[in-house]
Amino acid sequence: MAENEENPTEEQTPEAAAEEAAPVTDAPAEDAAEAAAEAPAQEEAPEEPAAEEAPAEEAAAPEEPAAEEAPAEEAAALEEPAAEEAPAEEAAAPEEPAAEAEPQEQLSPKERRRRSRSTHSGEARPARTIEERAQERADRRSRKAAHRRAYRAKVRERRAANPPAQPPAPVEKPAGRIKVRQGIVVSDKADKTITVRIDVASPHRRYKKIVRSSSTLAAHDENNEAHTGDTVRLIESRPLSRTKRWRLAEVLERAR
């Protein structure tokens, strides 16, 4: 037996070789059967955690819409102010043209005529009869008269709405020093009027010589008190006539 075990290939018959080979082939078959039996067990074992994980996923699934609803509400909250701001902007938009329309250039009539002439094409108007020219002139005058009436009515309304303030009281000027002259009456022929000669003696500016000069003044004598040759005093007054600017104050000395 020892020799057979040592040299099996030399003395074994084909039948023995087949018997020995059969167990060899059966062992892999048994191994495969055992592997197949273990495989379902292994596959079933992971299926149980999968069943346990499913509720967790289902529990997480309802939470996702909540997360989706929150941004939806935030988006709606953001859209509402935008919707509210939009009408405000639309309401403010029409005011801009009004503000732009206010500052219009105010042209004088002369400037308007100059601009109208600058835009004239240069084509001559057809010939008109005398009656047509007269009608155009009358229309132009009536149009200007209507403008004048409207302007005057507007001015009257403005003055009525804003009455002028009371004019300030006139400031009384200081009386100052009244001019006084002394002279001799040379004529009393006119009624309530005398002619007085005023004699003036003053030194010359350069030669210092006494220079005598005289002038005549017409003075008002209300009661005809003064007569020719009297020495009288005159004071300045308002214009009483074409030549009278003085008035008799008193008679200083009667004529002899």
C-alpha positions as CSV (number, residue, x, y, z in Angstrom):
1,M,0.0,0.0,0.0
2,A,2.9,2.3,0.7
3,E,4.2,1.7,-2.7
4,N,0.9,2.3,-4.2
5,E,0.6,5.6,-2.4
6,E,4.0,6.6,-3.3
7,N,3.6,5.8,-7.0
8,P,-0.1,5.9,-7.7
9,T,0.4,6.8,-11.3
10,E,2.4,3.7,-12.1
11,E,0.2,0.9,-10.9
12,Q,-3.4,2.3,-10.7
13,T,-5.9,1.1,-13.2
14,P,-8.2,3.3,-15.2
15,E,-11.1,2.4,-13.0
16,A,-9.2,3.4,-9.8
17,A,-8.1,6.6,-11.5
18,A,-11.8,7.4,-12.3
19,E,-12.9,6.7,-8.8
20,E,-10.2,9.0,-7.5
21,A,-11.1,11.7,-10.0
22,A,-14.8,11.5,-9.1
23,P,-14.4,12.9,-5.6
24,V,-12.3,15.6,-7.0
25,T,-15.1,16.6,-9.3
26,D,-17.7,16.2,-6.5
27,A,-15.9,18.6,-4.2
28,P,-16.1,21.5,-6.5
29,A,-19.8,20.7,-7.0
30,E,-20.5,20.7,-3.3
31,D,-18.5,23.9,-2.9
32,A,-20.6,25.5,-5.6
33,A,-23.8,24.3,-3.9
34,E,-22.7,25.7,-0.6
35,A,-21.7,28.9,-2.3
36,A,-25.1,29.1,-3.9
37,A,-26.8,28.5,-0.6
38,E,-24.8,31.2,1.1
39,A,-25.3,33.7,-1.7
40,P,-29.1,34.0,-1.2
41,A,-28.4,34.4,2.5
42,Q,-26.0,37.1,1.8
43,E,-28.4,38.8,-0.7
44,E,-31.3,38.6,1.8
45,A,-29.2,40.0,4.6
46,P,-28.6,43.4,2.8
47,E,-32.3,43.5,1.8
48,E,-33.3,44.0,5.4
49,P,-31.4,47.3,5.9
50,A,-32.7,48.4,2.6
51,A,-36.2,47.9,3.9
52,E,-35.3,49.8,7.1
53,E,-33.7,52.7,5.0
54,A,-36.8,53.1,2.9
55,P,-38.9,54.7,5.7
56,A,-36.0,57.1,6.3
57,E,-36.1,58.1,2.7
58,E,-39.9,58.3,2.7
59,A,-39.6,60.5,5.8
60,A,-37.1,62.7,4.1
61,A,-39.3,62.9,1.0
62,P,-42.1,64.9,2.6
63,E,-39.5,67.3,4.0
64,E,-38.3,68.3,0.5
65,P,-41.6,69.9,-0.5
66,A,-41.5,72.0,2.7
67,A,-38.0,73.1,1.7
68,E,-39.4,73.8,-1.8
69,E,-42.4,75.7,-0.4
70,A,-40.2,78.0,1.7
71,P,-38.3,79.4,-1.3
72,A,-41.6,79.7,-3.1
73,E,-43.0,81.8,-0.2
74,E,-39.8,83.9,-0.1
75,A,-40.0,84.4,-3.9
76,A,-43.6,85.4,-3.5
77,A,-42.7,87.8,-0.7
78,L,-39.9,89.3,-2.9
79,E,-42.3,89.5,-5.9
80,E,-45.0,91.4,-3.9
81,P,-42.8,94.4,-3.1
82,A,-41.6,94.4,-6.7
83,A,-45.2,94.4,-7.8
84,E,-45.9,97.2,-5.4
85,E,-42.9,99.2,-6.6
86,A,-43.8,98.8,-10.2
87,P,-47.1,100.8,-10.0
88,A,-45.2,103.5,-8.0
89,E,-42.7,103.7,-10.8
90,E,-45.4,103.8,-13.4
91,A,-47.2,106.5,-11.4
92,A,-44.0,108.5,-11.2
93,A,-43.3,108.0,-14.9
94,P,-46.1,110.2,-16.2
95,E,-44.9,113.1,-14.0
96,E,-41.6,113.3,-15.8
97,P,-43.1,114.5,-19.1
98,A,-45.0,117.2,-17.1
99,A,-41.8,118.3,-15.4
100,E,-40.1,118.3,-18.8
101,A,-42.9,120.3,-20.4
102,E,-42.8,123.0,-17.8
103,P,-39.5,124.7,-18.7
104,Q,-40.5,125.9,-22.1
105,E,-38.5,128.6,-23.8
106,Q,-40.3,132.0,-23.5
107,L,-39.8,133.9,-26.8
108,S,-40.5,137.5,-27.3
109,P,-42.8,138.5,-30.3
110,K,-39.7,139.8,-32.1
111,E,-37.9,136.5,-31.7
112,R,-40.9,134.5,-32.8
113,R,-41.1,136.6,-36.0
114,R,-37.4,136.2,-36.6
115,R,-37.7,132.4,-36.3
116,S,-40.7,132.2,-38.5
117,R,-38.8,134.2,-41.2
118,S,-35.8,131.9,-40.9
119,T,-38.1,128.9,-41.5
120,H,-39.7,130.5,-44.5
121,S,-39.2,128.5,-47.7
122,G,-38.8,131.7,-49.8
123,E,-41.8,131.0,-52.1
124,A,-43.8,134.1,-53.0
125,R,-47.4,134.2,-52.0
126,P,-50.0,134.5,-54.8
127,A,-51.1,138.0,-55.7
128,R,-53.9,139.4,-53.6
129,T,-56.5,142.1,-54.3
130,I,-56.9,145.3,-52.3
131,E,-60.0,143.9,-50.6
132,E,-58.1,140.7,-49.5
133,R,-55.2,142.8,-48.1
134,A,-57.7,145.0,-46.2
135,Q,-59.4,141.9,-44.8
136,E,-56.1,140.5,-43.7
137,R,-55.2,143.7,-42.0
138,A,-58.6,143.9,-40.2
139,D,-58.2,140.3,-39.1
140,R,-54.7,141.0,-37.8
141,R,-55.8,144.1,-35.9
142,S,-58.8,142.3,-34.3
143,R,-56.5,139.4,-33.3
144,K,-54.1,141.8,-31.6
145,A,-57.0,143.7,-29.9
146,A,-58.2,140.4,-28.5
147,H,-54.8,139.6,-27.1
148,R,-54.6,143.1,-25.6
149,R,-58.0,142.7,-23.9
150,A,-57.0,139.3,-22.5
151,Y,-53.7,140.7,-21.2
152,R,-55.4,143.7,-19.6
153,A,-58.0,141.4,-18.0
154,K,-55.3,139.2,-16.6
155,V,-53.4,142.2,-15.2
156,R,-56.6,143.5,-13.5
157,E,-57.2,140.1,-12.0
158,R,-53.6,139.9,-10.7
159,R,-53.9,143.4,-9.2
160,A,-57.2,142.5,-7.5
161,A,-55.8,139.3,-6.1
162,N,-52.6,141.1,-4.8
163,P,-53.6,144.7,-3.8
164,P,-50.6,147.0,-3.5
165,A,-49.4,147.8,0.0
166,Q,-50.2,151.1,1.5
167,P,-47.7,153.7,0.2
168,P,-45.3,154.8,2.8
169,A,-46.0,158.1,4.5
170,P,-44.0,160.9,2.9
171,V,-40.9,161.8,4.9
172,E,-41.0,165.4,6.0
173,K,-37.8,167.1,5.0
174,P,-36.2,169.2,7.6
175,A,-37.0,172.8,7.2
176,G,-33.4,173.8,7.2
177,R,-32.4,177.5,7.1
178,I,-34.7,179.8,5.1
179,K,-33.0,182.3,3.0
180,V,-33.4,185.9,4.1
181,R,-32.7,189.1,2.1
182,Q,-32.7,192.7,3.0
183,G,-33.2,195.6,0.5
184,I,-34.9,198.8,-0.5
185,V,-38.2,198.9,-2.3
186,V,-37.8,200.5,-5.8
187,S,-41.4,200.0,-7.1
188,D,-44.8,199.3,-5.6
189,K,-47.0,200.0,-8.6
190,A,-48.3,196.4,-9.1
191,D,-51.0,195.1,-6.8
192,K,-49.7,193.0,-3.9
193,T,-46.2,193.0,-5.5
194,I,-43.1,195.0,-4.8
195,T,-39.7,195.2,-6.5
196,V,-36.8,195.2,-4.0
197,R,-33.2,196.1,-4.8
198,I,-30.6,194.0,-3.0
199,D,-27.2,195.6,-2.6
200,V,-24.3,193.3,-2.1
201,A,-20.7,194.3,-1.2
202,S,-18.0,191.7,-1.1
203,P,-14.2,191.7,-1.5
204,H,-12.7,190.5,-4.8
205,R,-11.3,187.1,-4.6
206,R,-7.9,188.1,-5.9
207,Y,-7.5,191.8,-5.4
208,K,-9.5,192.0,-2.2
209,K,-11.1,195.2,-3.3
210,I,-14.7,195.8,-2.2
211,V,-16.9,195.1,-5.1
212,R,-20.5,196.4,-5.0
213,S,-23.3,194.8,-7.0
214,S,-27.1,194.8,-6.9
215,S,-30.0,192.6,-8.0
216,T,-33.8,193.0,-8.0
217,L,-36.3,190.6,-6.6
218,A,-40.1,190.5,-7.0
219,A,-41.8,189.9,-3.6
220,H,-45.3,189.3,-2.6
221,D,-46.9,192.0,-0.4
222,E,-50.4,190.7,0.6
223,N,-51.6,193.9,2.3
224,N,-49.6,196.5,0.2
225,E,-47.7,197.6,3.3
226,A,-44.4,198.5,1.7
227,H,-43.9,201.6,-0.4
228,T,-41.1,203.0,-2.5
229,G,-37.9,203.8,-0.5
230,D,-38.8,201.5,2.4
231,T,-36.2,199.1,3.8
232,V,-37.7,195.7,4.0
233,R,-36.8,192.1,4.8
234,L,-37.8,189.3,2.4
235,I,-37.9,185.5,3.1
236,E,-37.9,182.7,0.6
237,S,-41.3,181.1,-0.4
238,R,-42.9,178.8,-2.9
239,P,-43.3,180.0,-6.4
240,L,-46.2,182.4,-6.3
241,S,-46.1,183.6,-10.0
242,R,-43.8,183.6,-12.9
243,T,-41.3,185.9,-11.2
244,K,-42.2,185.9,-7.5
245,R,-40.3,183.6,-5.3
246,W,-40.1,185.8,-2.2
247,R,-42.5,187.1,0.4
248,L,-42.5,190.3,2.5
249,A,-41.6,189.5,6.1
250,E,-41.5,192.9,7.7
251,V,-40.8,196.6,7.0
252,L,-37.6,197.6,8.8
253,E,-37.6,201.4,8.0
254,R,-40.0,203.7,6.4
255,A,-38.9,206.2,3.7
256,R,-38.6,209.8,4.8
